[in-house]
Amino acid sequence: MAEKCIAVTGRPLGPVKPVNGVGQPPMRGIDTSRFHYLTEAGIPFSRLHDVGGYFGGGLFVDIPNIFRDFSADPDDPASYDFGFTDILITGLVSAGVEPFFRLGVTIENYCTVRAYTIYPPADSLKWARICEGIIKHYTEGWAGGFRCSIRYWEIWNEPDNEKDPLANPMWRGTKEQFYDLYETAAKYLKKRFPGLKIGGYGSCGFYALFNESAPPAANVGERYDYFMEFFDGFLDRLKTSGAPLDFFSWHSYGSIENNIVFANYARERLDGAGFTGTEIFCNEWNLDIGLKGTLRHSASVAGMLLAFSELPLDGAMFYDAQLSVSDYGGLFNPLTKKPFPAYYSFAFFKVLRDLGTLISAEVSGLPGVYAKAASDGKNGALMVANCSGKQLRNVRISLPSGKEPRRVREIFSKGLEAGVRDIDFNGNIGRDKVLLFDF
């Protein structure tokens, strides 16, 4: 029988990348008091998409919420309503979290009843000028604003969601209309703000590479094929038009194994199209959503963070950290207002990020186990996620130069409470356990 071993070799792999971002932050109404959880877990980014719905309906971030009358003058500060979004942005910045600002609208899940804000803007250049006013407000102090370090400005979200515009909850238009909007806005904004990152478009992803094993959805084959068709057409338009693409963003609710393939595909496809300098973000991801609040979910989330850390990605954002009963709000319990186990997977990953340099950890004889280590040259940590669904026994942990762990911690859950505790490691890794070895 093959030895079951996790060996930290000490081989440096580069900086630990900021793949531990989140989507919506844990805000209720205008209460940002729980943003300290983001600080404590070292969350680098909060992507501001879907923040206009539910408790903040019609108030935050979305272009129609900030610029309420499209016929108004984009050069007039009085045309903008920044009040609520100011609270959100200042709360995040105070917590040490960089906003990843989505320029667009919140998804309209019931668009087949009535659609409101998901139509293509009547004037793409004017829409770009409105975006300019928002960016000026938050980065240049315009209109009584701020000078925040907000680097990433994402044009729209999931315009490829459905091929039929009448069924598409994000874009009531054709793909060519979106290409027109992106080309106009990206060129205008990049010229106006050459030091900022302008990109998009929150692609629905690459499930067609695994059509049969993709997450359940209506019209799987045709719909997922359209995601790919849309992406190919988008790259063709950019090559023809010369519109900038500082970063490309895509989404996935697939498995760890699927996401490894998707990330590599995105990089290979962009490089092949000549976009070798374009950054890549998987800025909406989650998995095992139906198990949120469980140790199984925390193990899956930890495994994904560890896998993402060595993929061709510049960052990633979990969907999401909202404090609500949504199926996707996987980090906080809406009943207790306290963290679910998966939150502590992010807290463990912070230890790796703080150490700075990712170092190789080789897993042998342990299918379904993910591990990565990090070091600052003196101290190190090894993070292990048991996603195998099994209790593992007689696992050997091999650290550099014969070192021994000085502390071992695990994520635990008991009733409605979750947290981290010290343990004495005896070679066994419990089912769905996430461990952190300090050495």
C-alpha positions in Angstrom: 0.0 0.0 0.0 1.3 3.5 -1.0 2.4 5.7 1.9 0.0 8.4 2.7 2.1 11.5 3.0 2.0 15.3 2.7 5.5 16.6 2.1 6.5 20.3 2.2 9.5 20.5 -0.1 10.4 24.1 0.4 10.4 24.8 -3.3 9.2 28.4 -3.8 6.3 28.9 -6.2 5.9 32.7 -6.1 3.7 35.0 -4.1 0.6 33.6 -2.5 -2.0 35.2 -4.8 -5.2 37.0 -3.7 -7.6 34.2 -4.6 -9.4 34.7 -1.2 -11.6 37.6 -2.2 -15.4 37.6 -1.8 -18.5 39.0 -3.5 -21.1 40.9 -1.5 -19.9 41.9 2.0 -21.8 41.0 5.2 -24.0 44.2 5.3 -27.6 44.6 6.4 -29.2 47.8 5.2 -26.4 50.4 5.9 -24.9 48.5 8.8 -21.2 47.8 8.0 -20.3 46.8 11.6 -19.6 43.2 10.6 -16.9 44.2 8.1 -14.4 43.5 10.8 -14.8 39.8 9.9 -13.4 40.6 6.4 -10.4 42.4 8.0 -9.7 39.4 10.4 -9.8 36.9 7.5 -7.5 39.1 5.4 -10.0 39.4 2.5 -8.3 41.4 -0.2 -11.3 42.2 -2.5 -15.0 42.5 -2.3 -16.7 42.4 -5.7 -19.7 44.7 -5.9 -22.2 42.8 -7.9 -25.8 42.1 -6.9 -25.5 44.5 -4.0 -28.4 46.5 -5.3 -31.0 43.8 -4.4 -32.8 42.5 -1.4 -32.2 44.7 1.7 -30.4 47.3 -0.4 -32.8 47.2 -3.3 -32.5 50.2 -5.6 -29.8 52.0 -3.5 -26.3 50.8 -4.0 -23.6 50.6 -6.8 -25.7 49.9 -9.9 -25.5 52.6 -12.5 -29.3 53.2 -12.4 -29.2 53.5 -8.6 -26.4 56.1 -8.8 -27.4 57.9 -11.9 -31.2 57.8 -11.7 -32.2 59.9 -14.8 -30.4 58.8 -17.9 -31.4 62.1 -19.6 -29.4 64.1 -17.0 -26.0 65.7 -17.5 -23.1 63.3 -16.7 -20.9 66.4 -16.0 -23.2 67.7 -13.3 -22.6 66.3 -9.8 -26.3 66.9 -9.0 -27.1 64.1 -11.5 -25.6 61.5 -9.2 -26.9 59.9 -6.0 -23.8 58.6 -4.2 -25.1 58.6 -0.7 -25.7 54.9 -0.1 -22.8 53.6 -2.2 -20.5 56.0 -0.3 -21.3 54.2 2.9 -20.5 50.8 1.4 -17.2 52.0 -0.2 -16.0 53.7 2.9 -16.9 50.7 5.1 -14.9 48.4 2.9 -11.9 50.7 2.6 -11.9 51.2 6.4 -11.8 47.5 6.8 -8.8 47.2 4.5 -10.8 45.6 1.7 -10.4 46.8 -1.9 -13.7 47.2 -3.8 -13.8 45.4 -7.1 -16.3 47.7 -8.7 -18.8 46.2 -11.2 -20.2 48.9 -13.6 -23.6 47.6 -14.5 -26.7 46.3 -12.9 -28.0 43.6 -10.5 -29.4 40.4 -11.9 -33.1 40.4 -12.5 -34.1 36.8 -11.8 -37.7 37.4 -12.6 -37.1 39.2 -15.9 -39.7 37.0 -17.6 -42.4 38.8 -15.6 -40.9 42.3 -16.2 -37.4 43.6 -16.9 -36.3 47.0 -15.6 -32.6 47.9 -15.8 -31.0 45.1 -17.8 -31.5 46.6 -21.3 -28.6 47.8 -23.3 -28.0 51.5 -22.6 -29.6 53.8 -25.1 -26.3 55.6 -25.7 -23.1 53.7 -25.0 -20.8 56.7 -25.0 -23.1 58.5 -22.5 -23.1 55.4 -20.3 -19.3 55.5 -20.4 -19.3 59.1 -19.4 -21.6 58.2 -16.4 -19.1 55.6 -15.4 -16.4 58.2 -15.7 -18.3 60.3 -13.1 -18.5 57.4 -10.7 -14.8 56.6 -11.1 -13.9 60.3 -10.6 -16.0 60.4 -7.4 -14.2 57.4 -5.8 -10.7 57.9 -7.1 -10.2 61.6 -7.7 -12.4 63.2 -5.1 -14.9 64.6 -7.6 -18.4 65.7 -6.4 -17.3 65.6 -2.7 -15.9 62.2 -3.2 -12.8 60.2 -2.2 -9.4 59.2 -3.3 -9.7 55.5 -2.8 -7.3 52.9 -4.3 -9.9 51.1 -6.5 -8.0 49.6 -9.3 -10.5 47.2 -11.0 -13.5 48.5 -12.9 -15.6 45.7 -14.5 -17.9 46.4 -17.4 -21.2 44.5 -16.8 -21.8 41.0 -15.5 -22.9 37.8 -17.4 -24.2 39.4 -20.6 -24.0 35.8 -21.9 -26.4 34.4 -19.4 -29.0 33.2 -22.0 -29.0 33.3 -25.8 -32.6 34.5 -25.9 -32.6 38.1 -24.8 -36.1 37.8 -23.4 -34.9 35.0 -21.1 -31.6 36.7 -20.1 -31.7 38.1 -16.6 -28.6 40.2 -17.1 -28.7 41.5 -20.7 -31.8 42.2 -22.8 -29.8 42.5 -26.0 -27.8 40.7 -28.5 -24.1 39.7 -28.0 -23.2 42.2 -30.7 -24.9 45.0 -28.7 -22.8 44.1 -25.7 -19.6 44.0 -27.8 -20.5 47.6 -28.9 -21.0 48.7 -25.3 -17.8 47.2 -24.1 -15.7 48.5 -27.0 -17.1 52.1 -26.5 -16.8 52.1 -22.7 -13.5 50.4 -22.4 -11.8 52.7 -25.0 -13.2 55.8 -23.4 -12.5 54.8 -19.8 -9.0 53.5 -20.5 -8.1 56.8 -22.2 -9.5 58.8 -19.4 -8.0 56.6 -16.6 -4.8 55.0 -18.0 -3.6 53.9 -14.6 -6.7 51.9 -13.8 -7.7 48.4 -14.8 -10.6 48.3 -17.2 -12.1 44.9 -18.1 -15.0 42.5 -17.9 -17.3 40.9 -18.5 -18.1 38.4 -15.8 -18.4 35.5 -18.2 -20.8 32.7 -17.2 -17.9 30.4 -17.8 -16.7 27.3 -19.6 -19.1 24.5 -18.5 -19.3 23.3 -22.1 -15.9 21.7 -21.6 -17.8 19.4 -19.2 -21.3 19.7 -20.4 -22.5 16.4 -18.8 -20.9 17.0 -15.4 -21.7 20.8 -15.1 -24.0 22.1 -12.4 -27.7 21.6 -13.2 -29.3 24.2 -15.4 -32.0 24.5 -18.0 -31.0 23.7 -21.6 -27.5 22.7 -20.5 -26.0 21.9 -23.8 -27.3 24.9 -25.9 -26.9 27.4 -23.0 -23.4 26.4 -22.1 -22.3 26.3 -25.8 -23.6 29.9 -26.0 -21.2 30.9 -23.2 -18.3 29.7 -25.4 -19.7 31.3 -28.5 -20.1 34.6 -26.7 -16.5 34.5 -25.4 -15.0 33.6 -28.9 -17.0 36.5 -30.4 -15.9 38.9 -27.7 -12.2 38.1 -28.3 -12.6 38.4 -32.1 -14.2 41.9 -31.6 -11.4 43.1 -29.3 -8.8 41.9 -31.8 -10.5 43.8 -34.6 -11.4 47.0 -32.6 -8.3 47.3 -30.4 -10.4 47.8 -27.3 -8.4 47.2 -24.1 -8.9 44.2 -21.9 -6.8 44.7 -18.7 -8.5 41.8 -17.1 -11.0 39.1 -18.0 -13.4 37.8 -15.4 -15.3 34.5 -15.4 -17.5 32.5 -13.1 -17.9 28.9 -12.0 -20.0 26.9 -9.7 -18.3 23.7 -10.8 -16.1 21.3 -8.9 -12.4 21.8 -8.0 -11.4 19.5 -10.8 -13.5 21.3 -13.3 -12.2 24.7 -12.2 -8.6 23.6 -12.7 -9.5 22.9 -16.3 -11.5 26.1 -16.7 -8.7 28.3 -15.3 -6.1 26.8 -17.6 -8.5 27.1 -20.6 -9.1 30.8 -20.0 -5.4 31.5 -19.9 -4.6 29.4 -23.0 -7.5 30.9 -24.9 -6.5 34.5 -24.1 -2.8 33.9 -24.8 -3.7 32.3 -28.1 -5.8 35.3 -29.0 -2.9 37.6 -28.3 -4.0 38.9 -24.8 -1.0 37.6 -23.0 -0.9 40.6 -20.6 -4.6 40.3 -19.6 -5.1 39.4 -16.0 -7.6 36.7 -15.1 -10.1 36.6 -12.2 -12.6 33.9 -11.3 -14.6 36.5 -9.5 -17.7 34.4 -8.8 -17.3 30.9 -7.5 -18.8 28.6 -5.0 -19.3 24.8 -4.7 -21.4 22.3 -2.7 -23.8 25.2 -2.2 -26.5 23.0 -0.7 -24.1 22.0 2.1 -23.4 25.6 3.3 -22.9 25.9 7.1 -21.3 22.4 7.3 -17.7 21.2 7.7 -18.1 19.6 4.3 -18.6 23.0 2.7 -15.6 24.4 4.6 -13.4 21.6 3.3 -14.6 22.2 -0.3 -14.0 25.9 0.0 -10.5 25.3 1.5 -9.7 22.9 -1.3 -10.7 25.4 -3.9 -8.6 28.2 -2.3 -5.6 25.9 -2.3 -6.1 24.7 -5.9 -6.7 28.3 -7.1 -3.4 29.4 -5.5 -1.3 27.5 -8.1 -3.5 28.2 -11.2 -3.0 30.8 -13.8 -5.2 33.3 -12.0 -4.5 36.8 -10.7 -7.3 36.6 -8.1 -10.6 35.0 -7.3 -13.8 36.0 -5.3 -16.1 33.6 -3.5 -19.8 34.2 -4.1 -20.4 35.4 -1.5 -20.1 36.9 2.0 -23.6 38.4 2.2 -25.5 38.1 5.5 -28.8 36.6 4.3 -30.7 33.4 3.7 -29.5 33.2 0.1 -28.2 29.8 -0.9 -25.0 31.5 -2.0 -24.3 33.3 1.3 -21.9 30.6 2.5 -19.7 32.4 5.1 -22.2 33.8 7.7 -25.1 32.2 9.5 -28.1 34.5 9.0 -29.6 33.3 12.4 -26.6 34.0 14.6 -24.9 36.6 12.5 -21.7 34.8 13.1 -19.3 32.9 10.8 -20.1 29.5 9.2 -17.2 27.0 9.1 -16.3 28.0 5.6 -15.3 31.5 6.9 -12.5 29.9 8.8 -11.1 28.4 5.6 -10.5 32.0 4.5 -9.0 32.8 7.9 -6.6 29.9 7.5 -5.7 31.0 4.0 -4.8 34.4 5.4 -2.0 32.8 7.3 -0.5 31.6 4.0 -1.0 35.1 2.5 0.6 36.8 5.4 3.7 34.6 5.2 4.0 35.7 1.6 5.7 33.0 -0.5 3.9 29.9 -1.7 6.0 26.7 -1.4 5.4 23.3 -2.8 3.5 20.7 -0.8 3.2 17.2 -2.5 0.3 14.9 -1.7 0.9 11.2 -2.0 -1.6 8.3 -1.6 -4.4 10.7 -0.6 -6.9 11.3 -3.4 -9.3 14.2 -2.6 -6.8 15.9 -0.3 -5.5 19.4 -1.2 -2.5 21.0 0.5 -0.3 24.1 0.1 2.3 25.7 2.3 3.8 29.2 2.6 6.9 30.7 4.2 8.4 34.1 5.0 11.9 32.6 5.1 11.9 31.9 8.8 8.4 30.6 9.6 6.0 28.5 7.6 2.5 27.0 7.6 0.9 24.1 5.8 -2.9 24.1 5.1 -4.6 20.8 4.4 -8.2 20.2 3.2 -9.7 16.7 3.3 -12.2 16.7 0.5 -12.1 12.9 0.1 -15.3 12.3 2.1 -13.4 9.8 4.3 -11.6 9.6 7.6 -7.8 9.4 6.9 -5.5 7.4 9.1 -1.7 7.1 9.4 -0.9 10.3 7.4 2.7 11.4 7.6 3.4 15.1 7.5 6.9 15.9 6.2 8.2 19.4 6.9 11.4 21.0 5.5 14.7 20.0 7.2 13.0 17.7 9.6 11.0 20.4 11.3 8.1 19.6 13.6 4.9 21.5 13.8 4.8 23.8 16.8 1.0 24.2 16.5 -1.8 22.4 14.7 -5.3 23.9 14.4 -8.6 22.6 12.9 -11.9 24.1 11.9 -14.7 22.8 14.1 -18.5 23.1 14.2 -20.8 22.4 17.1 -24.5 23.2 16.9 -24.8 26.8 15.6 -21.2 27.6 16.6 -18.1 27.3 14.4 -14.5 28.2 15.1 -10.9 27.1 15.3 -9.2 25.1 18.0 -5.8 23.6 18.7 -5.4 19.8 18.4 -2.7 17.2 19.0 -2.1 15.7 15.6 -1.8 11.9 15.7 -1.6 11.1 12.0 -5.3 11.1 11.5 -7.3 13.6 9.5 -11.0 13.5 10.1 -13.6 13.5 7.3 -14.2 17.1 6.0 -11.5 18.5 8.2 -9.3 21.5 7.4 -6.0 21.7 9.3 -3.3 24.3 9.6 0.2 23.3 10.7 2.5 26.1 11.9 6.2 25.3 11.7 
